[in-house]
Amino acid sequence: MTKVVTPPSSRKKPSSSKRLCPSCLYWDPRPEDGSGPGMGYCLERDIVTAIRYECEYFEETTPSKVAARNREIYGQVEEEGDEEEED
């Protein structure tokens, strides 16, 4: 599987006063792990971590980036109305 990563030069510079993880493309809050509030899984670092205020891997989530990542993981998914019915 090919991993698409935005080059560091085009990533937004993190602000030390903003909680980055909840708005990061690589963040998964993992509520099922029971790790508590403020904890989650970083897909880029491959670790369970507390929410960070500075991170060299931070990439802000946008709908198009999420869709591209989902296509990488799951492939192209057809919409429900797109299937042709045979009689």
BELSUL-V445553 format. One record per backbone hydrogen bond with DSSP energy under -0.5 kcal/mol. CO is the residue of the C=O (numbers start at 1). NH is the residue of the N-H. If there is no record, write none. Layout:
co/nh
CO/NH
CO/NH
This chain:
co/nh
2/4
3/5
7/10
7/11
8/11
15/18
18/20
20/23
21/24
23/61
24/27
26/43
28/41
30/33
31/34
36/39
38/51
40/49
41/28
41/43
42/46
42/47
47/42
49/40
52/20
52/21
55/58
59/25
62/66
63/67
64/68
65/69
66/70
67/71
68/72
69/73
70/74
71/75
79/82
80/83
